[in-house]
Amino acid sequence: MSQPTQRPKFHPTPLPATSSILRSSLPWLPVLSAPAPFPCASFSPTLTALLQHPEHSGPLILRANPLPPPVPPIPASTEHFPGWRPVEITRRRLMPRVPERDGELVQTCVRYRPSEPGREGEMLVLIPELAEGERPPYYHPDVERLALVYTAHASPHPASEEEPEEHGTLRIEVVLPPSAPSAINPSSRLYRTTLHLLETAHKHSWGHYACYKKRVRHDILVPREAYQDLYLRLKARHKHHVASWALGTDPRKHVFEDVAIAAFLMLLWKGEYPGLEEGRPPATDDDAGECEWSTWGRPEGGFVDLGCGNGLLVHILLQEGYSGYGVDLTARKTWSTYPSSTQQHLHTSAITPLSIPPVSPPIPTGAFLIGNHPDELTPYVPLLATLSRASGWLAIPCCPFTFTGRFTSQVYKSKLGASEVERRMDEGGEGGGRVRAYLVYLEEVGRRLGWDVGVEALRMPSTRNWGLVGRRRALSPTAESERGDEEVLEEGMGGLSLNGTSAATPHGTRVNGADSEKPVTITREDGLRWAEDKLEEIRRSGGFTVREGKGHH
């Protein structure tokens, strides 16, 4: 029989108060059940995922921080049920997504399996650790205990034309606080919360059964927990810009997108550059003494935001103690709303990659270049980073452009061997298309320039959230010299035309990486030569046109 792919409908049913299957000294109250069109083997990884990622069960939860397990692992005080045995106890601290409204909550989580050999089933009991009379935060149901249970049928119920094969039953039971009503109203928040949890378990278990692959993996270049914590702090510090937004665009989208990029950059720089012996305090003084990022690593030459638009990302980074500036062809109305300490770092200037310097003020040596949706400038971000001796770069592409025009290819195969972009997208089950092709193209541009290119699906409110990061540039290592400088040069310098299509390598030499999964390493010196040759080629073609300014808007 072929493996099912379409998720069956979720059919929840309210349970009578007298139908509990959990026998203990506590008054367990059944709430809901639903048929389970998947075996217990698919439910078990769902429980593991929900324990590690409670945010999947509710939008008001940020994440869970693990706590030390109890000693002994299964204390004698653990609740026991006939027919079930406790197999694992974990503790976690639930972190709220809105900390100024909701508090943290410590929770004990007990997993049970059937005590009878050969019987399938699994149960998770969640116990909030509350003082007497204390109520849980809003994101947690107002219960003393909650059980999510899978019970398997003796044999799967056969499938019909309307319904799939039924392997078991999912159900939720709770222990209510003494002051709660003895029955659960279907219109109550508790009922809606348990209904959502049951459906989440149903959906994720079906995903495991149908071999679902997560579409995108985040948090490759910076750790998730650190990013979430910093994002929330920066969001609280800069959310006032939503109310004072001077443009006719969606303020929440733009403000929180730039907050997200700032948090990502600050943590990326922390991991890439040495820390400071003496910190530089942020410009805002509301919690300056608590800003541990004042001593975090940062690019020696500061940052340069090419095509900074509304200037908010520049303002946020400056306010948080980082040095740098932004450049755009025209000023925006938002610029005048920032303090003078920010305005003096926002510059109107044409960005002309074919000129020396390409922008005013000139890009400092050791700077980190930022290109957030820079359109025609996108492939020039790593190129200018190379020519200006920058220390790194971030490009978040939107409209796809090559060095001389629109990128139109639906397929692009890197000539430098294994592609991190392709690996990440294949890993998430994503297909082809121009977005994928363009990211592979940009990755190849960065690698040909000698950069170590990382790929990240950024956590920000935008559909164009893929970021390419150029980090350390390769020196001329001994291992490369053993291959021969001529071979390295021939492998690294060709294969990329002006318009984003494949090109022949110098002297007709075939690039070894084209048919190999072994990535080609290109040295810093080779990358610089490639950049200089590429600029000369663009000059001869006359392909890049500088935009004309349209005045203040």
KAFENBEL-V421836 format. One record per residue. RES is the residue in one letter. PHI is phi as a letter, one per 30 degrees, with the letter a starting at -180 (999 if undefined). PSI is psi in radians with two decimals (999 if undefined). OMEGA is omega as a letter, one per 20 degrees, with the letter a starting at -180 (* if undefined). Layout:
res/phi/psi/omega
RES/PHI/PSI/OMEGA
RES/PHI/PSI/OMEGA
This chain:
res/phi/psi/omega
M/999/2.35/a
S/d/2.63/a
Q/d/2.26/a
P/d/2.64/r
T/b/-0.56/a
Q/d/2.20/a
R/d/2.25/r
P/d/2.82/r
K/d/2.58/r
F/c/2.10/a
H/c/1.47/r
P/d/2.62/r
T/b/2.23/r
P/d/2.52/a
L/c/2.49/r
P/d/2.59/a
A/d/-0.36/a
T/c/0.16/a
S/c/0.37/a
S/d/2.46/r
I/c/0.04/a
L/c/1.91/a
R/c/1.99/r
S/a/-3.00/a
S/d/-0.14/a
L/c/2.62/a
P/d/1.44/r
W/d/2.36/a
L/c/2.05/r
P/d/2.54/r
V/c/-1.05/a
L/b/2.74/r
S/b/2.86/r
A/a/2.53/r
P/d/2.53/a
A/c/1.80/a
P/d/0.67/a
F/a/2.69/a
P/d/2.95/r
C/d/-0.52/r
A/d/-0.39/r
S/c/-0.36/r
F/d/-0.60/a
S/e/-0.83/r
P/d/-0.41/r
T/d/-0.75/r
L/d/-0.75/r
T/e/-0.77/a
A/d/-0.71/a
L/d/-0.55/r
L/d/-0.71/a
Q/d/-0.52/a
H/b/1.28/r
P/d/-0.28/r
E/d/-0.33/r
H/d/-0.36/a
S/c/-0.07/r
G/a/2.32/a
P/d/-0.23/a
L/d/-0.05/r
I/c/2.29/r
L/d/-0.89/a
R/a/-3.10/r
A/b/2.31/r
N/c/2.15/a
P/d/2.55/r
L/c/2.81/r
P/e/2.47/r
P/d/2.85/r
P/d/2.78/r
V/b/2.10/i
P/d/2.96/a
P/e/-0.64/r
I/b/1.59/a
P/d/2.70/a
A/d/-0.41/a
S/d/-0.04/a
T/d/2.36/a
E/d/2.35/a
H/c/2.51/r
F/b/2.40/r
P/e/2.28/r
G/i/-0.06/r
W/b/2.61/r
R/b/2.38/r
P/d/2.34/a
V/c/-0.35/a
E/a/2.40/r
I/b/2.21/r
T/b/2.77/r
R/b/2.54/a
R/b/2.76/r
R/c/2.02/r
L/d/2.24/a
M/c/2.23/a
P/d/2.62/r
R/d/-0.44/r
V/b/1.42/a
P/d/-0.42/r
E/d/-0.21/r
R/c/-0.74/a
D/c/2.58/r
G/c/3.06/r
E/d/2.85/r
L/b/2.21/r
V/d/2.39/a
Q/b/2.36/r
T/c/2.35/a
C/b/2.10/a
V/c/2.17/r
R/c/2.40/r
Y/b/2.62/r
R/b/2.80/a
P/e/2.44/r
S/d/-0.30/r
E/d/2.16/a
P/e/2.39/r
G/i/-0.24/r
R/d/2.34/a
E/c/2.53/r
G/l/2.88/r
E/a/2.64/a
M/b/2.48/r
L/b/2.16/r
V/c/2.16/a
L/c/2.23/a
I/b/1.87/r
P/d/2.34/r
E/d/1.72/a
L/b/2.54/r
A/d/2.81/a
E/e/2.21/a
G/i/-0.10/a
E/d/2.47/r
R/c/2.54/r
P/d/2.84/r
P/d/2.89/a
Y/e/-0.59/a
Y/d/-0.18/a
H/c/2.36/r
P/d/2.57/a
D/d/1.32/r
V/b/2.79/r
E/d/-0.52/r
R/a/2.66/r
L/b/2.33/r
A/c/2.25/r
L/c/2.05/a
V/b/2.40/r
Y/c/2.13/r
T/c/2.27/a
A/d/2.54/r
H/d/2.69/r
A/e/-0.64/r
S/b/2.51/a
P/e/2.39/r
H/d/2.30/a
P/d/2.67/r
A/d/2.74/r
S/b/-3.10/r
E/d/-0.55/a
E/c/-0.56/a
E/b/2.55/r
P/d/3.05/r
E/d/2.34/a
E/c/2.07/a
H/c/-0.46/a
G/a/-2.80/a
T/b/2.37/r
L/c/2.49/r
R/a/2.74/r
I/b/2.31/r
E/b/2.68/a
V/b/2.80/r
V/c/2.05/a
L/d/2.71/r
P/d/2.72/a
P/e/-0.54/a
S/d/-0.12/a
A/d/2.71/r
P/d/2.70/a
S/d/-0.20/r
A/b/2.72/a
I/c/2.10/r
N/d/2.25/r
P/e/-0.30/r
S/c/0.02/a
S/d/2.79/r
R/d/-0.61/r
L/d/-0.75/r
Y/d/-0.77/a
R/d/-0.67/a
T/d/-0.79/r
T/d/-0.59/r
L/d/-0.74/r
H/d/-0.72/r
L/d/-0.73/a
L/d/-0.73/r
E/d/-0.64/r
T/d/-0.78/r
A/d/-0.69/r
H/d/-0.83/a
K/d/-0.80/a
H/d/-0.65/r
S/d/-0.70/r
W/d/-0.66/r
G/d/-0.74/r
H/d/-0.68/a
Y/d/-0.67/a
A/c/0.17/r
C/i/0.73/r
Y/d/2.44/r
K/c/2.28/r
K/e/2.35/a
R/d/-0.76/a
V/b/2.38/r
R/c/2.21/r
H/c/-3.13/r
D/i/0.80/r
I/d/-0.72/a
L/c/-0.45/r
V/b/2.58/a
P/d/2.46/a
R/e/-0.85/a
E/d/-0.78/r
A/d/-0.70/r
Y/d/-0.82/a
Q/d/-0.77/a
D/d/-0.80/a
L/d/-0.70/r
Y/e/-0.78/a
L/d/-0.68/r
R/d/-0.78/r
L/d/-0.63/r
K/d/-0.75/r
A/d/-0.59/a
R/d/-0.39/a
H/b/0.14/a
K/d/-0.30/a
H/d/-0.31/r
H/d/-0.36/r
V/d/-0.77/a
A/d/-0.47/a
S/c/0.31/a
W/d/2.26/a
A/c/-0.03/a
L/c/2.88/a
G/d/0.34/r
T/c/2.96/a
D/d/1.93/a
P/d/-0.70/a
R/d/-0.75/a
K/d/-0.85/a
H/d/-0.71/a
V/d/-0.88/a
F/d/-0.41/r
E/d/-0.77/r
D/d/-0.58/r
V/d/-0.74/a
A/d/-0.75/r
I/d/-0.70/r
A/d/-0.77/r
A/d/-0.75/r
F/d/-0.82/a
L/d/-0.75/a
M/d/-0.70/r
L/d/-0.62/r
L/d/-0.83/r
W/d/-0.64/r
K/e/-0.68/a
G/d/-0.32/a
E/c/-0.45/a
Y/b/2.65/r
P/d/2.58/r
G/d/2.91/a
L/c/2.45/r
E/d/-0.69/r
E/b/2.07/a
G/d/2.70/r
R/c/1.95/a
P/d/2.67/r
P/d/2.80/a
A/d/-0.51/r
T/d/2.50/a
D/c/0.23/a
D/d/-0.60/r
D/b/0.73/a
A/e/-0.60/a
G/d/-0.25/a
E/c/0.00/a
C/d/1.63/a
E/d/-0.28/a
W/d/-0.04/r
S/d/-0.37/r
T/c/0.12/a
W/d/2.72/r
G/d/2.67/a
R/a/2.76/a
P/d/2.35/a
E/d/-0.63/a
G/c/0.21/a
G/i/-2.91/r
F/c/2.70/r
V/b/2.03/r
D/c/1.86/a
L/d/2.02/a
G/i/0.98/a
C/d/-0.15/r
G/h/-2.12/a
N/d/-0.20/r
G/i/0.04/a
L/d/-0.68/r
L/d/-0.73/r
V/d/-0.80/a
H/d/-0.79/a
I/d/-0.83/a
L/d/-0.71/r
L/d/-0.78/a
Q/d/-0.51/a
E/c/0.20/r
G/j/0.16/r
Y/c/2.62/a
S/c/2.57/r
G/l/-3.01/r
Y/a/2.91/r
G/b/2.62/a
V/b/2.39/r
D/b/2.84/a
L/d/-0.66/r
T/b/2.67/r
A/d/2.69/r
R/c/2.79/r
K/d/-0.51/a
T/d/-0.45/a
W/e/-0.70/a
S/d/-0.20/r
T/d/-0.18/a
Y/d/2.76/r
P/d/2.83/a
S/d/-0.51/r
S/d/-0.43/r
T/c/-0.75/a
Q/e/-0.62/a
Q/d/-0.14/r
H/c/0.20/r
L/c/2.12/a
H/b/2.43/r
T/c/2.12/a
S/a/2.47/r
A/d/2.49/r
I/c/1.91/a
T/c/1.62/a
P/e/-0.41/a
L/d/-0.11/a
S/c/2.86/r
I/b/1.99/i
P/d/2.79/a
P/d/-0.23/a
V/a/2.72/r
S/b/2.22/i
P/d/2.74/r
P/d/2.66/r
I/d/2.15/a
P/d/2.62/r
T/d/2.38/r
G/i/0.12/r
A/d/2.87/r
F/c/2.11/a
L/c/2.43/r
I/b/2.25/r
G/b/1.67/a
N/c/1.84/a
H/h/0.99/a
P/d/0.15/r
D/h/-2.07/a
E/d/-0.41/a
L/d/-0.13/a
T/e/-0.94/a
P/d/-0.27/a
Y/d/-0.26/a
V/e/-0.95/r
P/d/-0.54/r
L/d/-0.83/r
L/d/-0.59/r
A/d/-0.66/r
T/d/-0.86/a
L/d/-0.49/a
S/c/0.08/a
R/h/0.73/r
A/d/2.90/a
S/c/-0.13/r
G/l/3.06/a
W/a/2.72/r
L/b/2.20/r
A/b/2.16/r
I/c/1.63/a
P/d/2.65/r
C/b/-1.53/r
C/d/2.24/a
P/d/2.16/r
F/b/2.58/r
T/c/-2.89/r
F/d/-0.39/a
T/b/0.08/a
G/l/-2.91/a
R/d/2.51/r
F/c/2.08/a
T/c/-0.09/a
S/d/2.46/r
Q/c/-0.29/r
V/b/2.36/r
Y/b/2.19/a
K/c/2.14/a
S/d/2.44/r
K/c/0.13/a
L/c/0.45/r
G/i/-2.64/a
A/e/2.29/a
S/c/2.21/r
E/d/-0.64/r
V/e/-0.86/a
E/d/-0.68/r
R/d/-0.78/a
R/d/-0.73/a
M/d/-0.64/r
D/d/-0.66/r
E/d/-0.63/a
G/c/0.09/r
G/i/0.28/a
E/d/2.55/a
G/d/-2.67/a
G/d/-2.58/a
G/j/2.97/a
R/d/-0.61/r
V/e/-0.85/r
R/d/-0.82/a
A/e/-0.72/a
Y/d/-0.67/r
L/d/-0.69/r
V/d/-0.72/r
Y/d/-0.85/a
L/d/-0.68/r
E/d/-0.73/r
E/d/-0.69/r
V/e/-0.87/a
G/d/-0.74/a
R/d/-0.65/r
R/d/-0.42/r
L/d/0.04/r
G/j/0.22/a
W/c/2.59/r
D/d/1.88/a
V/c/2.12/r
G/c/2.74/a
V/b/2.35/a
E/b/2.33/r
A/d/1.78/a
L/d/2.50/r
R/d/1.52/r
M/a/2.72/a
P/d/1.17/a
S/a/2.48/r
T/d/-0.35/r
R/c/1.31/a
N/c/0.20/r
W/d/2.28/r
G/b/2.40/r
L/c/2.29/a
V/c/2.16/r
G/c/2.11/a
R/c/-2.31/a
R/e/2.48/r
R/c/2.46/a
A/d/2.29/r
L/d/-3.06/r
S/d/1.58/a
P/d/2.80/r
T/d/-0.67/a
A/d/-0.62/r
E/d/-0.66/a
S/d/-0.47/r
E/d/-0.50/r
R/d/-0.35/a
G/j/2.18/a
D/e/-0.61/a
E/d/-0.68/a
E/d/-0.75/r
V/d/-0.77/a
L/d/-0.78/a
E/d/-0.60/r
E/d/-0.64/a
G/c/-0.33/a
M/c/-0.27/a
G/c/-2.94/r
G/j/-0.05/a
L/b/1.99/a
S/d/3.04/a
L/d/-0.63/a
N/c/0.23/r
G/i/0.20/r
T/c/2.90/a
S/d/2.53/r
A/b/2.76/r
A/d/2.60/r
T/d/2.88/a
P/e/2.43/r
H/i/0.35/r
G/i/0.21/a
T/d/2.32/r
R/d/2.35/r
V/d/2.17/a
N/d/-0.59/a
G/d/-0.19/a
A/d/-0.66/a
D/c/0.37/a
S/b/2.56/r
E/d/-0.03/r
K/d/2.08/a
P/d/2.53/r
V/d/2.33/r
T/c/2.27/r
I/c/2.29/a
T/d/2.90/r
R/e/-0.76/a
E/d/-0.72/r
D/d/-0.73/r
G/d/-0.69/r
L/d/-0.72/r
R/d/-0.70/r
W/d/-0.72/r
A/d/-0.79/a
E/d/-0.72/r
D/d/-0.67/a
K/d/-0.74/r
L/d/-0.75/r
E/d/-0.66/r
E/d/-0.72/r
I/d/-0.68/r
R/d/-0.76/a
R/d/-0.61/a
S/d/-0.35/a
G/i/0.55/a
G/d/-0.39/a
F/c/2.24/a
T/c/2.26/r
V/d/2.31/r
R/d/2.58/r
E/c/2.45/r
G/d/2.61/a
K/c/0.34/r
G/i/-3.13/a
H/d/2.30/r
H/a/999/*
